[in-house]
Amino acid sequence: MRFDRAAWWFVAPALLVIAVFFFFPILAALLISLTDFDIYALADLSNLRFVGLGNYLKLLETPQFWQALGNTLYFVVAGVPLSIGASLGAALLLHSRLARFKPFFRTALFAPVVTTLVAVAVIWRYMFNTRYGLLNYALGGIGIDPIDWLGDPHWAMPAIILFAVWKNFGYNMIIFLAGLQSIPEELYEAARIDGASIWRQLRSITLPMLSPVVWLVGILTIAGYFQLFAEPYVMTQGGPLQSTVSVLYFMYEEGFKWWNLGSASAVAFVLFLLIFAVTALQLRGRKWTAA
Amino acid sequence: MDRRIARGVQAPLVNGLLLAAAAFTLFPLLWMVSVSLMSPGEASSYPPPLVPQRATLGNYRELFGRAGIGRYLVNSVFLAVTVTAVSLVFNVAAGYAFAKLRFAGRDRIFKLLLGALVIPAQVAMVPLFLLLKQLGLVNSYGGIIVPAMAGIFGIFLVRQYALSIPDELLEAARIDGASEFRIFGSIVVPALKPIIVTLAVFTLLGTWNDFMWPLIVLTDKDLYTLPVALASLSREHVQDNELMMAGSVLTTLPVLLMFLALQRYYMQGLLAGSVKG
């Protein structure tokens, strides 16, 4: 086998950066999560002690951590199906032969994806305003009393989910659209000749043919939604009553507000393991149903 | 059922739903622009006004004047452009090598990189912060630029595209005595141009929109990027809706315009990146 000696000049710089600034920190995170790294250790490393699984055990006894975990799961369990449903619905509409002005609609529905999250979170915070917000005004029009969207612990997370769906559904919509375009037209022709209704075609052709794409999109979206951070940071600052503190928000405060870096690393690892476990489960479930 | 009647009902339904969806996505953005042109306090009334009584650029003047947003705009532009330029060099070179050059352990290293794509970047944040602190890069532009010089996703994107470069083309150049660097510059880079533009758009948008890492690593106000500055402003000015909307316009309009101009490349990258499964 021939080796290109020059190859290393091409890969080494990138690999070095990734090794030093990504792989090394990940391994270090595991080690730091086993220590009591805090503001004293930050000042003088001799204050650092090895605590084993102490950080992890302490987390299990911290109610705020459990709440952050619960809030994040709420966001994932409610937000992902809504997001994917919206993406799929929009893709089906855009793919329809009856749709007009397709390029315009495609761009319009995709636009929120490329906007800056912090900036649009500021807009939505204003739209969610209890007194002047447009949302309550619209709801008032159909006789619903004003809702304290971001001030009521029951409504803050639904408000963030609504915002997240608005921001994100366009991304998966484009992937679904490509999936729809790759389904052979003959299948539909045959179905039409057999007199199958639109719904029947959707159930028997479109959805089964699209299922691998839906699966992939599901895995990526779940992993993404577990990383909730900027939305609560800007819109609610974790409140009210901690109802929108996510795992990452908890990690951020633990690490970069209180400087409990050991404990923050443990939180990050728990989040990673969680995402990893859910992804692995989905991949196995996929094999299982395919077999 | 008569198909023509069904069609007569369906076409308005499909287009009506699309129109409603577009209103849902575009309304907040259009309203942001409208409110940003209102006089202070005007937006805090009921019912919420849709258009300003008298359009004014006062909020923008205030932002550039007292809030000093020009500085954050410059920071954001500088960081986005620098990160994009540097990381393109690293990622394109590596992506090409993984596709077309042979070296020991190539496939194993590539598999390792692919596997690492599932690791959320936040896992690395605490040690990365400590590492950059040791290097004296915390609270400097370097804290943003240095860790972003190369990325797995970019390498992957380039490699997939570079696989389609015909080997014969490279071999012919080698027989002619061209050096590997010459081949890279005069054959590979031109052939990769579409994916380079795609990756550039992705990196520019990603760096511009990034929030959590700049929030952590930049503590000095003068170094803030627009999103970090906007988040901090919005905590101070909870009631100044008009001012905040102007800040949102300045933050999000540049990326929206760039996306509109380079939409085709962006969509290609999105699709190429998502079929990796």
HADDOCK unambig.tbl for C-alpha pairs under 7 A between the chains (distance, minus, plus):
assign (segid A and resid 3 and name CA) (segid B and resid 102 and name CA) 5.03 0.50 0.50
assign (segid A and resid 3 and name CA) (segid B and resid 103 and name CA) 5.24 0.50 0.50
assign (segid A and resid 4 and name CA) (segid B and resid 101 and name CA) 6.06 0.50 0.50
assign (segid A and resid 4 and name CA) (segid B and resid 102 and name CA) 5.38 0.50 0.50
assign (segid A and resid 4 and name CA) (segid B and resid 103 and name CA) 6.03 0.50 0.50
assign (segid A and resid 6 and name CA) (segid B and resid 180 and name CA) 6.62 0.50 0.50
assign (segid A and resid 7 and name CA) (segid B and resid 97 and name CA) 5.99 0.50 0.50
assign (segid A and resid 7 and name CA) (segid B and resid 101 and name CA) 5.90 0.50 0.50
assign (segid A and resid 7 and name CA) (segid B and resid 102 and name CA) 6.84 0.50 0.50
assign (segid A and resid 7 and name CA) (segid B and resid 103 and name CA) 6.37 0.50 0.50
assign (segid A and resid 10 and name CA) (segid B and resid 93 and name CA) 4.98 0.50 0.50
assign (segid A and resid 10 and name CA) (segid B and resid 94 and name CA) 5.23 0.50 0.50
assign (segid A and resid 10 and name CA) (segid B and resid 97 and name CA) 6.08 0.50 0.50
assign (segid A and resid 11 and name CA) (segid B and resid 93 and name CA) 6.56 0.50 0.50
assign (segid A and resid 11 and name CA) (segid B and resid 94 and name CA) 4.27 0.50 0.50
assign (segid A and resid 11 and name CA) (segid B and resid 97 and name CA) 6.34 0.50 0.50
assign (segid A and resid 13 and name CA) (segid B and resid 90 and name CA) 6.48 0.50 0.50
assign (segid A and resid 14 and name CA) (segid B and resid 90 and name CA) 5.24 0.50 0.50
assign (segid A and resid 14 and name CA) (segid B and resid 91 and name CA) 6.42 0.50 0.50
assign (segid A and resid 14 and name CA) (segid B and resid 94 and name CA) 6.32 0.50 0.50
assign (segid A and resid 14 and name CA) (segid B and resid 150 and name CA) 5.21 0.50 0.50
assign (segid A and resid 17 and name CA) (segid B and resid 147 and name CA) 6.89 0.50 0.50
assign (segid A and resid 17 and name CA) (segid B and resid 149 and name CA) 6.78 0.50 0.50
assign (segid A and resid 17 and name CA) (segid B and resid 150 and name CA) 6.11 0.50 0.50
assign (segid A and resid 18 and name CA) (segid B and resid 150 and name CA) 6.36 0.50 0.50
assign (segid A and resid 18 and name CA) (segid B and resid 151 and name CA) 6.71 0.50 0.50
assign (segid A and resid 21 and name CA) (segid B and resid 128 and name CA) 6.54 0.50 0.50
assign (segid A and resid 21 and name CA) (segid B and resid 147 and name CA) 5.46 0.50 0.50
assign (segid A and resid 22 and name CA) (segid B and resid 124 and name CA) 6.44 0.50 0.50
assign (segid A and resid 25 and name CA) (segid B and resid 124 and name CA) 4.99 0.50 0.50
assign (segid A and resid 25 and name CA) (segid B and resid 127 and name CA) 5.02 0.50 0.50
assign (segid A and resid 25 and name CA) (segid B and resid 128 and name CA) 5.52 0.50 0.50
assign (segid A and resid 26 and name CA) (segid B and resid 123 and name CA) 6.29 0.50 0.50
assign (segid A and resid 26 and name CA) (segid B and resid 124 and name CA) 4.83 0.50 0.50
assign (segid A and resid 28 and name CA) (segid B and resid 127 and name CA) 6.07 0.50 0.50
assign (segid A and resid 29 and name CA) (segid B and resid 123 and name CA) 6.94 0.50 0.50
assign (segid A and resid 29 and name CA) (segid B and resid 124 and name CA) 6.31 0.50 0.50
assign (segid A and resid 29 and name CA) (segid B and resid 126 and name CA) 6.89 0.50 0.50
assign (segid A and resid 29 and name CA) (segid B and resid 127 and name CA) 5.75 0.50 0.50
assign (segid A and resid 93 and name CA) (segid B and resid 14 and name CA) 6.05 0.50 0.50
assign (segid A and resid 93 and name CA) (segid B and resid 18 and name CA) 6.76 0.50 0.50
assign (segid A and resid 98 and name CA) (segid B and resid 11 and name CA) 5.23 0.50 0.50
assign (segid A and resid 98 and name CA) (segid B and resid 14 and name CA) 6.83 0.50 0.50
assign (segid A and resid 99 and name CA) (segid B and resid 11 and name CA) 6.96 0.50 0.50
assign (segid A and resid 99 and name CA) (segid B and resid 14 and name CA) 6.17 0.50 0.50
assign (segid A and resid 99 and name CA) (segid B and resid 15 and name CA) 5.65 0.50 0.50
assign (segid A and resid 100 and name CA) (segid B and resid 15 and name CA) 6.76 0.50 0.50
assign (segid A and resid 105 and name CA) (segid B and resid 18 and name CA) 6.96 0.50 0.50
assign (segid A and resid 105 and name CA) (segid B and resid 22 and name CA) 6.51 0.50 0.50
assign (segid A and resid 108 and name CA) (segid B and resid 22 and name CA) 5.68 0.50 0.50
assign (segid A and resid 108 and name CA) (segid B and resid 25 and name CA) 6.82 0.50 0.50
assign (segid A and resid 108 and name CA) (segid B and resid 26 and name CA) 6.54 0.50 0.50
assign (segid A and resid 109 and name CA) (segid B and resid 21 and name CA) 6.96 0.50 0.50
assign (segid A and resid 109 and name CA) (segid B and resid 22 and name CA) 5.59 0.50 0.50
assign (segid A and resid 109 and name CA) (segid B and resid 25 and name CA) 5.88 0.50 0.50
assign (segid A and resid 112 and name CA) (segid B and resid 25 and name CA) 6.58 0.50 0.50
assign (segid A and resid 114 and name CA) (segid B and resid 255 and name CA) 6.90 0.50 0.50
assign (segid A and resid 114 and name CA) (segid B and resid 256 and name CA) 6.40 0.50 0.50
assign (segid A and resid 115 and name CA) (segid B and resid 252 and name CA) 5.41 0.50 0.50
assign (segid A and resid 115 and name CA) (segid B and resid 255 and name CA) 6.71 0.50 0.50
assign (segid A and resid 115 and name CA) (segid B and resid 256 and name CA) 6.24 0.50 0.50
assign (segid A and resid 116 and name CA) (segid B and resid 209 and name CA) 4.94 0.50 0.50
assign (segid A and resid 116 and name CA) (segid B and resid 251 and name CA) 6.85 0.50 0.50
assign (segid A and resid 116 and name CA) (segid B and resid 252 and name CA) 5.31 0.50 0.50
assign (segid A and resid 117 and name CA) (segid B and resid 209 and name CA) 6.81 0.50 0.50
assign (segid A and resid 118 and name CA) (segid B and resid 227 and name CA) 5.71 0.50 0.50
assign (segid A and resid 118 and name CA) (segid B and resid 231 and name CA) 6.48 0.50 0.50
assign (segid A and resid 119 and name CA) (segid B and resid 227 and name CA) 6.89 0.50 0.50
assign (segid A and resid 119 and name CA) (segid B and resid 248 and name CA) 4.48 0.50 0.50
assign (segid A and resid 119 and name CA) (segid B and resid 251 and name CA) 6.43 0.50 0.50
assign (segid A and resid 119 and name CA) (segid B and resid 252 and name CA) 6.44 0.50 0.50
assign (segid A and resid 120 and name CA) (segid B and resid 248 and name CA) 6.89 0.50 0.50
assign (segid A and resid 123 and name CA) (segid B and resid 28 and name CA) 6.86 0.50 0.50
assign (segid A and resid 123 and name CA) (segid B and resid 32 and name CA) 6.49 0.50 0.50
assign (segid A and resid 123 and name CA) (segid B and resid 245 and name CA) 6.67 0.50 0.50
assign (segid A and resid 126 and name CA) (segid B and resid 241 and name CA) 6.93 0.50 0.50
assign (segid A and resid 132 and name CA) (segid B and resid 44 and name CA) 5.80 0.50 0.50
assign (segid A and resid 132 and name CA) (segid B and resid 45 and name CA) 5.77 0.50 0.50
assign (segid A and resid 132 and name CA) (segid B and resid 46 and name CA) 5.45 0.50 0.50
assign (segid A and resid 132 and name CA) (segid B and resid 47 and name CA) 6.69 0.50 0.50
assign (segid A and resid 132 and name CA) (segid B and resid 48 and name CA) 5.69 0.50 0.50
assign (segid A and resid 133 and name CA) (segid B and resid 48 and name CA) 6.71 0.50 0.50
assign (segid A and resid 134 and name CA) (segid B and resid 48 and name CA) 6.13 0.50 0.50
assign (segid A and resid 137 and name CA) (segid B and resid 47 and name CA) 6.67 0.50 0.50
assign (segid A and resid 166 and name CA) (segid B and resid 25 and name CA) 6.56 0.50 0.50
assign (segid A and resid 175 and name CA) (segid B and resid 271 and name CA) 6.25 0.50 0.50
assign (segid A and resid 216 and name CA) (segid B and resid 277 and name CA) 6.80 0.50 0.50
assign (segid A and resid 234 and name CA) (segid B and resid 231 and name CA) 6.07 0.50 0.50
assign (segid A and resid 261 and name CA) (segid B and resid 126 and name CA) 6.54 0.50 0.50
assign (segid A and resid 265 and name CA) (segid B and resid 126 and name CA) 6.45 0.50 0.50
assign (segid A and resid 268 and name CA) (segid B and resid 122 and name CA) 6.81 0.50 0.50
assign (segid A and resid 268 and name CA) (segid B and resid 123 and name CA) 4.99 0.50 0.50
assign (segid A and resid 269 and name CA) (segid B and resid 123 and name CA) 6.29 0.50 0.50
assign (segid A and resid 272 and name CA) (segid B and resid 119 and name CA) 6.74 0.50 0.50
assign (segid A and resid 272 and name CA) (segid B and resid 120 and name CA) 6.71 0.50 0.50
assign (segid A and resid 272 and name CA) (segid B and resid 123 and name CA) 6.92 0.50 0.50
